[in-house]
């Protein structure tokens, strides 16, 4: 389409898609660091650390699973 705004050589939709994936992935990595630091400071032990990662990291599975489901169904 002629006249679409271009950002870094990408259309706005492509730029939003890439930035969402990159920035949310970086946020997930940072949150995993925070969970690990929380487990270390609270001296949770091995079992407690596992449960911290399972309970607090469960929300990440939805974001990651969404990409796989979209690719599997051919939606993307």
N, CA, C and O atoms as a CHARMM CRD file, in Angstrom:
* protein
*
  304
    1    1 UNK  N      0.83800  -1.18500   0.00000 PROA 1      0.00000
    2    1 UNK  CA     0.00000   0.00000   0.00000 PROA 1      0.00000
    3    1 UNK  C      0.87800   1.24200   0.00000 PROA 1      0.00000
    4    1 UNK  O      1.83500   1.36300   0.76500 PROA 1      0.00000
    5    2 UNK  N      0.52500   2.12700  -0.85900 PROA 2      0.00000
    6    2 UNK  CA     1.29600   3.36300  -1.00400 PROA 2      0.00000
    7    2 UNK  C      0.91500   4.33500   0.10500 PROA 2      0.00000
    8    2 UNK  O     -0.25900   4.49600   0.43800 PROA 2      0.00000
    9    3 UNK  N      1.92500   4.97600   0.66400 PROA 3      0.00000
   10    3 UNK  CA     1.67200   5.99100   1.67100 PROA 3      0.00000
   11    3 UNK  C      1.67500   5.47800   3.10200 PROA 3      0.00000
   12    3 UNK  O      1.46700   6.26000   4.02900 PROA 3      0.00000
   13    4 UNK  N      1.90800   4.17100   3.30900 PROA 4      0.00000
   14    4 UNK  CA     1.99200   3.64400   4.67200 PROA 4      0.00000
   15    4 UNK  C      3.24700   4.16100   5.34900 PROA 4      0.00000
   16    4 UNK  O      4.31200   4.19800   4.73200 PROA 4      0.00000
   17    5 UNK  N      3.13700   4.55800   6.60100 PROA 5      0.00000
   18    5 UNK  CA     4.34100   5.02200   7.30400 PROA 5      0.00000
   19    5 UNK  C      5.34800   3.88900   7.47800 PROA 5      0.00000
   20    5 UNK  O      4.97300   2.74400   7.73400 PROA 5      0.00000
   21    6 UNK  N      6.61000   4.21500   7.33900 PROA 6      0.00000
   22    6 UNK  CA     7.68700   3.24500   7.45200 PROA 6      0.00000
   23    6 UNK  C      8.54300   3.60400   8.66800 PROA 6      0.00000
   24    6 UNK  O      8.96900   4.74900   8.82000 PROA 6      0.00000
   25    7 UNK  N      8.78900   2.61700   9.52800 PROA 7      0.00000
   26    7 UNK  CA     9.64400   2.80500  10.70000 PROA 7      0.00000
   27    7 UNK  C     10.77200   1.78800  10.59300 PROA 7      0.00000
   28    7 UNK  O     10.52400   0.58200  10.59900 PROA 7      0.00000
   29    8 UNK  N     12.00100   2.26400  10.49500 PROA 8      0.00000
   30    8 UNK  CA    13.17600   1.39500  10.36300 PROA 8      0.00000
   31    8 UNK  C     13.02100   0.40500   9.22100 PROA 8      0.00000
   32    8 UNK  O     13.47900  -0.73300   9.32700 PROA 8      0.00000
   33    9 UNK  N     12.39600   0.80800   8.15200 PROA 9      0.00000
   34    9 UNK  CA    12.22400  -0.05400   6.98900 PROA 9      0.00000
   35    9 UNK  C     11.07400  -1.04000   7.11100 PROA 9      0.00000
   36    9 UNK  O     10.91600  -1.91100   6.25500 PROA 9      0.00000
   37   10 UNK  N     10.26900  -0.92000   8.15600 PROA 10     0.00000
   38   10 UNK  CA     9.13000  -1.81500   8.37100 PROA 10     0.00000
   39   10 UNK  C      7.84200  -1.00200   8.39000 PROA 10     0.00000
   40   10 UNK  O      7.85200   0.18600   8.71200 PROA 10     0.00000
   41   11 UNK  N      6.74100  -1.64800   8.04400 PROA 11     0.00000
   42   11 UNK  CA     5.45700  -0.98000   8.21400 PROA 11     0.00000
   43   11 UNK  C      5.15000  -0.91000   9.70200 PROA 11     0.00000
   44   11 UNK  O      5.82400  -1.54700  10.51200 PROA 11     0.00000
   45   12 UNK  N      4.14800  -0.14800  10.05700 PROA 12     0.00000
   46   12 UNK  CA     3.80200   0.01700  11.46300 PROA 12     0.00000
   47   12 UNK  C      3.40100  -1.32200  12.08600 PROA 12     0.00000
   48   12 UNK  O      3.79100  -1.61900  13.21500 PROA 12     0.00000
   49   13 UNK  N      2.63600  -2.11800  11.36800 PROA 13     0.00000
   50   13 UNK  CA     2.19400  -3.41700  11.90200 PROA 13     0.00000
   51   13 UNK  C      3.37800  -4.35900  12.12300 PROA 13     0.00000
   52   13 UNK  O      3.44500  -5.04500  13.14300 PROA 13     0.00000
   53   14 UNK  N      4.30700  -4.39400  11.17000 PROA 14     0.00000
   54   14 UNK  CA     5.48900  -5.24500  11.32900 PROA 14     0.00000
   55   14 UNK  C      6.35200  -4.77100  12.50000 PROA 14     0.00000
   56   14 UNK  O      6.85200  -5.58300  13.27700 PROA 14     0.00000
   57   15 UNK  N      6.52300  -3.44700  12.62100 PROA 15     0.00000
   58   15 UNK  CA     7.30500  -2.89600  13.72800 PROA 15     0.00000
   59   15 UNK  C      6.66800  -3.22600  15.07000 PROA 15     0.00000
   60   15 UNK  O      7.37200  -3.59000  16.01200 PROA 15     0.00000
   61   16 UNK  N      5.34400  -3.10600  15.17200 PROA 16     0.00000
   62   16 UNK  CA     4.64800  -3.43100  16.41800 PROA 16     0.00000
   63   16 UNK  C      4.79700  -4.90600  16.75700 PROA 16     0.00000
   64   16 UNK  O      4.97900  -5.25600  17.92300 PROA 16     0.00000
   65   17 UNK  N      4.72100  -5.76900  15.76400 PROA 17     0.00000
   66   17 UNK  CA     4.85100  -7.20800  15.99500 PROA 17     0.00000
   67   17 UNK  C      6.23500  -7.55500  16.53100 PROA 17     0.00000
   68   17 UNK  O      6.36200  -8.28600  17.51400 PROA 17     0.00000
   69   18 UNK  N      7.27400  -7.02700  15.88000 PROA 18     0.00000
   70   18 UNK  CA     8.65400  -7.29700  16.31200 PROA 18     0.00000
   71   18 UNK  C      8.93200  -6.71400  17.69400 PROA 18     0.00000
   72   18 UNK  O      9.54200  -7.36700  18.54000 PROA 18     0.00000
   73   19 UNK  N      8.48200  -5.48200  17.91500 PROA 19     0.00000
   74   19 UNK  CA     8.77100  -4.84500  19.20400 PROA 19     0.00000
   75   19 UNK  C      8.02800  -5.54200  20.33400 PROA 19     0.00000
   76   19 UNK  O      8.55700  -5.64500  21.44000 PROA 19     0.00000
   77   20 UNK  N      6.82000  -6.01800  20.08500 PROA 20     0.00000
   78   20 UNK  CA     6.08300  -6.75700  21.11100 PROA 20     0.00000
   79   20 UNK  C      6.83400  -8.02500  21.49700 PROA 20     0.00000
   80   20 UNK  O      7.01500  -8.30800  22.68100 PROA 20     0.00000
   81   21 UNK  N      7.26700  -8.78200  20.50500 PROA 21     0.00000
   82   21 UNK  CA     7.96600 -10.03600  20.78900 PROA 21     0.00000
   83   21 UNK  C      9.29000  -9.78800  21.51600 PROA 21     0.00000
   84   21 UNK  O      9.61400 -10.49400  22.47200 PROA 21     0.00000
   85   22 UNK  N     10.04300  -8.80500  21.07500 PROA 22     0.00000
   86   22 UNK  CA    11.35900  -8.55000  21.67300 PROA 22     0.00000
   87   22 UNK  C     11.22700  -7.98600  23.07800 PROA 22     0.00000
   88   22 UNK  O     11.88900  -8.46000  24.00100 PROA 22     0.00000
   89   23 UNK  N     10.38600  -6.98500  23.24600 PROA 23     0.00000
   90   23 UNK  CA    10.28600  -6.32100  24.54700 PROA 23     0.00000
   91   23 UNK  C      9.60400  -7.18500  25.60000 PROA 23     0.00000
   92   23 UNK  O     10.01600  -7.16700  26.76000 PROA 23     0.00000
   93   24 UNK  N      8.58100  -7.93200  25.23400 PROA 24     0.00000
   94   24 UNK  CA     7.93400  -8.80600  26.21400 PROA 24     0.00000
   95   24 UNK  C      8.86600  -9.96300  26.57000 PROA 24     0.00000
   96   24 UNK  O      8.88300 -10.40600  27.71900 PROA 24     0.00000
   97   25 UNK  N      9.62500 -10.44900  25.62100 PROA 25     0.00000
   98   25 UNK  CA    10.60900 -11.49000  25.92400 PROA 25     0.00000
   99   25 UNK  C     11.67300 -10.96700  26.89000 PROA 25     0.00000
  100   25 UNK  O     12.07700 -11.67600  27.81100 PROA 25     0.00000
  101   26 UNK  N     12.12600  -9.73100  26.68400 PROA 26     0.00000
  102   26 UNK  CA    13.09300  -9.13100  27.60200 PROA 26     0.00000
  103   26 UNK  C     12.48600  -8.95100  28.98600 PROA 26     0.00000
  104   26 UNK  O     13.16600  -9.14400  29.99400 PROA 26     0.00000
  105   27 UNK  N     11.22400  -8.58600  29.04000 PROA 27     0.00000
  106   27 UNK  CA    10.53500  -8.43800  30.32000 PROA 27     0.00000
  107   27 UNK  C     10.43100  -9.77600  31.04400 PROA 27     0.00000
  108   27 UNK  O     10.59100  -9.83500  32.26300 PROA 27     0.00000
  109   28 UNK  N     10.16500 -10.84000  30.30900 PROA 28     0.00000
  110   28 UNK  CA    10.08400 -12.17300  30.90600 PROA 28     0.00000
  111   28 UNK  C     11.43200 -12.58300  31.47900 PROA 28     0.00000
  112   28 UNK  O     11.49400 -13.12700  32.58100 PROA 28     0.00000
  113   29 UNK  N     12.51000 -12.33000  30.74700 PROA 29     0.00000
  114   29 UNK  CA    13.84500 -12.66900  31.24700 PROA 29     0.00000
  115   29 UNK  C     14.14800 -11.87500  32.51100 PROA 29     0.00000
  116   29 UNK  O     14.70400 -12.42000  33.46500 PROA 29     0.00000
  117   30 UNK  N     13.79100 -10.60000  32.53100 PROA 30     0.00000
  118   30 UNK  CA    14.01600  -9.77200  33.71300 PROA 30     0.00000
  119   30 UNK  C     13.19300 -10.28500  34.89800 PROA 30     0.00000
  120   30 UNK  O     13.68800 -10.31200  36.02400 PROA 30     0.00000
  121   31 UNK  N     11.96700 -10.68400  34.66000 PROA 31     0.00000
  122   31 UNK  CA    11.12500 -11.22200  35.73200 PROA 31     0.00000
  123   31 UNK  C     11.68000 -12.54500  36.26400 PROA 31     0.00000
  124   31 UNK  O     11.59200 -12.81200  37.46300 PROA 31     0.00000
  125   32 UNK  N     12.24300 -13.36300  35.39900 PROA 32     0.00000
  126   32 UNK  CA    12.86900 -14.59500  35.86200 PROA 32     0.00000
  127   32 UNK  C     14.06000 -14.28700  36.75800 PROA 32     0.00000
  128   32 UNK  O     14.28800 -14.97600  37.75300 PROA 32     0.00000
  129   33 UNK  N     14.82400 -13.24500  36.40400 PROA 33     0.00000
  130   33 UNK  CA    15.92100 -12.80400  37.26100 PROA 33     0.00000
  131   33 UNK  C     15.39800 -12.35600  38.62300 PROA 33     0.00000
  132   33 UNK  O     15.99600 -12.67400  39.65100 PROA 33     0.00000
  133   34 UNK  N     14.28800 -11.62000  38.63500 PROA 34     0.00000
  134   34 UNK  CA    13.70500 -11.15400  39.89000 PROA 34     0.00000
  135   34 UNK  C     13.24000 -12.33300  40.73600 PROA 34     0.00000
  136   34 UNK  O     13.45600 -12.34000  41.94800 PROA 34     0.00000
  137   35 UNK  N     12.60800 -13.32500  40.12600 PROA 35     0.00000
  138   35 UNK  CA    12.15100 -14.50400  40.86900 PROA 35     0.00000
  139   35 UNK  C     13.34400 -15.24500  41.45900 PROA 35     0.00000
  140   35 UNK  O     13.30100 -15.66900  42.61400 PROA 35     0.00000
  141   36 UNK  N     14.40300 -15.40500  40.68200 PROA 36     0.00000
  142   36 UNK  CA    15.61200 -16.06700  41.18700 PROA 36     0.00000
  143   36 UNK  C     16.24300 -15.29900  42.33300 PROA 36     0.00000
  144   36 UNK  O     16.69200 -15.89500  43.31200 PROA 36     0.00000
  145   37 UNK  N     16.28000 -13.97800  42.21500 PROA 37     0.00000
  146   37 UNK  CA    16.82900 -13.15200  43.27900 PROA 37     0.00000
  147   37 UNK  C     15.95600 -13.23800  44.54000 PROA 37     0.00000
  148   37 UNK  O     16.47700 -13.26300  45.65500 PROA 37     0.00000
  149   38 UNK  N     14.65100 -13.28200  44.36400 PROA 38     0.00000
  150   38 UNK  CA    13.72900 -13.43000  45.49100 PROA 38     0.00000
  151   38 UNK  C     13.95200 -14.75500  46.20200 PROA 38     0.00000
  152   38 UNK  O     13.95400 -14.80900  47.43200 PROA 38     0.00000
  153   39 UNK  N     14.13700 -15.81300  45.44300 PROA 39     0.00000
  154   39 UNK  CA    14.38200 -17.12700  46.03200 PROA 39     0.00000
  155   39 UNK  C     15.69800 -17.14700  46.79300 PROA 39     0.00000
  156   39 UNK  O     15.79900 -17.75700  47.85800 PROA 39     0.00000
  157   40 UNK  N     16.70000 -16.48200  46.24500 PROA 40     0.00000
  158   40 UNK  CA    18.01600 -16.44600  46.89800 PROA 40     0.00000
  159   40 UNK  C     17.96000 -15.65400  48.19800 PROA 40     0.00000
  160   40 UNK  O     18.48000 -16.10000  49.22100 PROA 40     0.00000
  161   41 UNK  N     17.33300 -14.48400  48.16300 PROA 41     0.00000
  162   41 UNK  CA    17.27400 -13.63300  49.34900 PROA 41     0.00000
  163   41 UNK  C     16.40600 -14.21600  50.45100 PROA 41     0.00000
  164   41 UNK  O     16.66900 -13.99600  51.63300 PROA 41     0.00000
  165   42 UNK  N     15.37400 -14.95800  50.07000 PROA 42     0.00000
  166   42 UNK  CA    14.48900 -15.53700  51.08500 PROA 42     0.00000
  167   42 UNK  C     14.99100 -16.88900  51.57800 PROA 42     0.00000
  168   42 UNK  O     14.38400 -17.49700  52.46000 PROA 42     0.00000
  169   43 UNK  N     16.11800 -17.36600  51.00000 PROA 43     0.00000
  170   43 UNK  CA    16.69000 -18.66200  51.36000 PROA 43     0.00000
  171   43 UNK  C     15.62800 -19.76200  51.25200 PROA 43     0.00000
  172   43 UNK  O     15.40600 -20.53500  52.18500 PROA 43     0.00000
  173   44 UNK  N     14.98900 -19.80600  50.09800 PROA 44     0.00000
  174   44 UNK  CA    13.86500 -20.70900  49.88000 PROA 44     0.00000
  175   44 UNK  C     14.29500 -22.16600  49.76100 PROA 44     0.00000
  176   44 UNK  O     13.47100 -23.05500  49.97800 PROA 44     0.00000
  177   45 UNK  N     15.52400 -22.44000  49.43200 PROA 45     0.00000
  178   45 UNK  CA    15.94900 -23.82200  49.21900 PROA 45     0.00000
  179   45 UNK  C     15.55700 -24.28800  47.83500 PROA 45     0.00000
  180   45 UNK  O     14.95200 -23.54500  47.06200 PROA 45     0.00000
  181   46 UNK  N     15.90600 -25.52300  47.53000 PROA 46     0.00000
  182   46 UNK  CA    15.65000 -26.04900  46.18900 PROA 46     0.00000
  183   46 UNK  C     14.15700 -26.20700  45.92400 PROA 46     0.00000
  184   46 UNK  O     13.66400 -25.78800  44.87700 PROA 46     0.00000
  185   47 UNK  N     13.44200 -26.80500  46.86000 PROA 47     0.00000
  186   47 UNK  CA    12.00800 -27.06100  46.68500 PROA 47     0.00000
  187   47 UNK  C     11.23100 -25.73800  46.61000 PROA 47     0.00000
  188   47 UNK  O     10.34700 -25.58100  45.76800 PROA 47     0.00000
  189   48 UNK  N     11.56300 -24.80100  47.48400 PROA 48     0.00000
  190   48 UNK  CA    10.89700 -23.49900  47.47500 PROA 48     0.00000
  191   48 UNK  C     11.17400 -22.71900  46.20800 PROA 48     0.00000
  192   48 UNK  O     10.29100 -22.04300  45.67900 PROA 48     0.00000
  193   49 UNK  N     12.40400 -22.81300  45.72000 PROA 49     0.00000
  194   49 UNK  CA    12.76800 -22.11400  44.48500 PROA 49     0.00000
  195   49 UNK  C     11.99000 -22.66600  43.30200 PROA 49     0.00000
  196   49 UNK  O     11.51200 -21.91200  42.45400 PROA 49     0.00000
  197   50 UNK  N     11.86600 -23.97900  43.25100 PROA 50     0.00000
  198   50 UNK  CA    11.09200 -24.59700  42.16600 PROA 50     0.00000
  199   50 UNK  C      9.65800 -24.10000  42.19400 PROA 50     0.00000
  200   50 UNK  O      9.09800 -23.75900  41.15200 PROA 50     0.00000
  201   51 UNK  N      9.05400 -24.05500  43.38500 PROA 51     0.00000
  202   51 UNK  CA     7.66300 -23.60600  43.48900 PROA 51     0.00000
  203   51 UNK  C      7.52200 -22.11800  43.19200 PROA 51     0.00000
  204   51 UNK  O      6.50300 -21.69400  42.64500 PROA 51     0.00000
  205   52 UNK  N      8.51600 -21.32700  43.54000 PROA 52     0.00000
  206   52 UNK  CA     8.47000 -19.91100  43.18000 PROA 52     0.00000
  207   52 UNK  C      8.46600 -19.74200  41.66400 PROA 52     0.00000
  208   52 UNK  O      7.67700 -18.96800  41.12300 PROA 52     0.00000
  209   53 UNK  N      9.34000 -20.46100  40.98800 PROA 53     0.00000
  210   53 UNK  CA     9.38200 -20.36500  39.52800 PROA 53     0.00000
  211   53 UNK  C      8.10900 -20.90200  38.89200 PROA 53     0.00000
  212   53 UNK  O      7.62900 -20.34400  37.90500 PROA 53     0.00000
  213   54 UNK  N      7.55600 -21.97700  39.44300 PROA 54     0.00000
  214   54 UNK  CA     6.31800 -22.53600  38.88100 PROA 54     0.00000
  215   54 UNK  C      5.16100 -21.57200  39.09200 PROA 54     0.00000
  216   54 UNK  O      4.43100 -21.26100  38.15100 PROA 54     0.00000
  217   55 UNK  N      4.99200 -21.10000  40.32100 PROA 55     0.00000
  218   55 UNK  CA     3.83600 -20.25600  40.63700 PROA 55     0.00000
  219   55 UNK  C      3.92900 -18.87800  39.99600 PROA 55     0.00000
  220   55 UNK  O      2.96300 -18.40800  39.39400 PROA 55     0.00000
  221   56 UNK  N      5.07400 -18.23200  40.11700 PROA 56     0.00000
  222   56 UNK  CA     5.20100 -16.87400  39.59500 PROA 56     0.00000
  223   56 UNK  C      5.49400 -16.86000  38.09600 PROA 56     0.00000
  224   56 UNK  O      5.19200 -15.87300  37.42300 PROA 56     0.00000
  225   57 UNK  N      6.06300 -17.91000  37.57200 PROA 57     0.00000
  226   57 UNK  CA     6.38200 -17.95600  36.15700 PROA 57     0.00000
  227   57 UNK  C      5.30800 -18.58800  35.29900 PROA 57     0.00000
  228   57 UNK  O      5.47700 -18.71000  34.08600 PROA 57     0.00000
  229   58 UNK  N      4.20700 -18.99100  35.90700 PROA 58     0.00000
  230   58 UNK  CA     3.14600 -19.66800  35.15700 PROA 58     0.00000
  231   58 UNK  C      2.52600 -18.77300  34.08600 PROA 58     0.00000
  232   58 UNK  O      2.09900 -19.26100  33.03900 PROA 58     0.00000
  233   59 UNK  N      2.47500 -17.48700  34.34100 PROA 59     0.00000
  234   59 UNK  CA     1.89100 -16.56600  33.37100 PROA 59     0.00000
  235   59 UNK  C      2.68100 -16.45800  32.08200 PROA 59     0.00000
  236   59 UNK  O      2.12400 -16.09900  31.04500 PROA 59     0.00000
  237   60 UNK  N      3.97200 -16.76400  32.13000 PROA 60     0.00000
  238   60 UNK  CA     4.80000 -16.69300  30.92600 PROA 60     0.00000
  239   60 UNK  C      4.39400 -17.75200  29.91100 PROA 60     0.00000
  240   60 UNK  O      4.55500 -17.56400  28.70500 PROA 60     0.00000
  241   61 UNK  N      3.87400 -18.85300  30.40100 PROA 61     0.00000
  242   61 UNK  CA     3.52000 -19.96100  29.51000 PROA 61     0.00000
  243   61 UNK  C      2.47200 -19.52600  28.49800 PROA 61     0.00000
  244   61 UNK  O      2.50700 -19.95600  27.34500 PROA 61     0.00000
  245   62 UNK  N      1.53700 -18.67600  28.92000 PROA 62     0.00000
  246   62 UNK  CA     0.49700 -18.19700  28.01100 PROA 62     0.00000
  247   62 UNK  C      1.06500 -17.41700  26.84100 PROA 62     0.00000
  248   62 UNK  O      0.64800 -17.60400  25.69800 PROA 62     0.00000
  249   63 UNK  N      2.01300 -16.54700  27.12800 PROA 63     0.00000
  250   63 UNK  CA     2.62200 -15.74700  26.05500 PROA 63     0.00000
  251   63 UNK  C      3.40500 -16.62600  25.09400 PROA 63     0.00000
  252   63 UNK  O      3.34500 -16.43800  23.87900 PROA 63     0.00000
  253   64 UNK  N      4.13300 -17.57700  25.63500 PROA 64     0.00000
  254   64 UNK  CA     4.94300 -18.46000  24.80400 PROA 64     0.00000
  255   64 UNK  C      4.05500 -19.42300  24.01800 PROA 64     0.00000
  256   64 UNK  O      4.30400 -19.68800  22.84200 PROA 64     0.00000
  257   65 UNK  N      3.02100 -19.94500  24.67500 PROA 65     0.00000
  258   65 UNK  CA     2.12400 -20.89200  24.01300 PROA 65     0.00000
  259   65 UNK  C      1.34000 -20.22800  22.88600 PROA 65     0.00000
  260   65 UNK  O      1.02100 -20.87600  21.88900 PROA 65     0.00000
  261   66 UNK  N      1.02500 -18.94000  23.03500 PROA 66     0.00000
  262   66 UNK  CA     0.27400 -18.22400  22.00800 PROA 66     0.00000
  263   66 UNK  C      1.00600 -18.26100  20.67400 PROA 66     0.00000
  264   66 UNK  O      0.37700 -18.46400  19.63500 PROA 66     0.00000
  265   67 UNK  N      2.31500 -18.07000  20.68100 PROA 67     0.00000
  266   67 UNK  CA     3.06300 -18.09400  19.42400 PROA 67     0.00000
  267   67 UNK  C      3.02600 -19.46500  18.77700 PROA 67     0.00000
  268   67 UNK  O      2.85300 -19.58300  17.56400 PROA 67     0.00000
  269   68 UNK  N      3.19200 -20.51700  19.60000 PROA 68     0.00000
  270   68 UNK  CA     3.16100 -21.87800  19.04900 PROA 68     0.00000
  271   68 UNK  C      1.78400 -22.22600  18.50000 PROA 68     0.00000
  272   68 UNK  O      1.68000 -22.86300  17.45200 PROA 68     0.00000
  273   69 UNK  N      0.73500 -21.82000  19.19000 PROA 69     0.00000
  274   69 UNK  CA    -0.63000 -22.11000  18.73300 PROA 69     0.00000
  275   69 UNK  C     -0.90600 -21.37500  17.42600 PROA 69     0.00000
  276   69 UNK  O     -1.51100 -21.94100  16.51600 PROA 69     0.00000
  277   70 UNK  N     -0.46900 -20.12100  17.32400 PROA 70     0.00000
  278   70 UNK  CA    -0.67700 -19.37300  16.08400 PROA 70     0.00000
  279   70 UNK  C      0.04700 -20.02500  14.91500 PROA 70     0.00000
  280   70 UNK  O     -0.51100 -20.12000  13.82200 PROA 70     0.00000
  281   71 UNK  N      1.27400 -20.47300  15.12600 PROA 71     0.00000
  282   71 UNK  CA     2.02100 -21.12800  14.05100 PROA 71     0.00000
  283   71 UNK  C      1.38600 -22.46000  13.67800 PROA 71     0.00000
  284   71 UNK  O      1.30300 -22.80300  12.49900 PROA 71     0.00000
  285   72 UNK  N      0.93300 -23.21900  14.69000 PROA 72     0.00000
  286   72 UNK  CA     0.32100 -24.51800  14.44100 PROA 72     0.00000
  287   72 UNK  C     -0.97700 -24.37700  13.64700 PROA 72     0.00000
  288   72 UNK  O     -1.25100 -25.17500  12.75100 PROA 72     0.00000
  289   73 UNK  N     -1.76900 -23.36500  13.97700 PROA 73     0.00000
  290   73 UNK  CA    -3.05800 -23.17700  13.30500 PROA 73     0.00000
  291   73 UNK  C     -2.93200 -22.35400  12.01600 PROA 73     0.00000
  292   73 UNK  O     -3.89400 -22.24200  11.25600 PROA 73     0.00000
  293   74 UNK  N     -1.76500 -21.78700  11.77500 PROA 74     0.00000
  294   74 UNK  CA    -1.55900 -20.98200  10.56400 PROA 74     0.00000
  295   74 UNK  C     -2.24500 -19.63100  10.61700 PROA 74     0.00000
  296   74 UNK  O     -2.58800 -19.07500   9.57400 PROA 74     0.00000
  297   75 UNK  N     -2.45000 -19.09500  11.80100 PROA 75     0.00000
  298   75 UNK  CA    -3.13400 -17.81200  11.96100 PROA 75     0.00000
  299   75 UNK  C     -2.21200 -16.65100  11.65300 PROA 75     0.00000
  300   75 UNK  O     -2.65500 -15.65200  11.08700 PROA 75     0.00000
  301   76 UNK  N     -0.97300 -16.75300  12.00000 PROA 76     0.00000
  302   76 UNK  CA    -0.03500 -15.63300  11.89800 PROA 76     0.00000
  303   76 UNK  C      0.21700 -15.21500  10.49300 PROA 76     0.00000
  304   76 UNK  O      0.98600 -14.28300  10.25400 PROA 76     0.00000
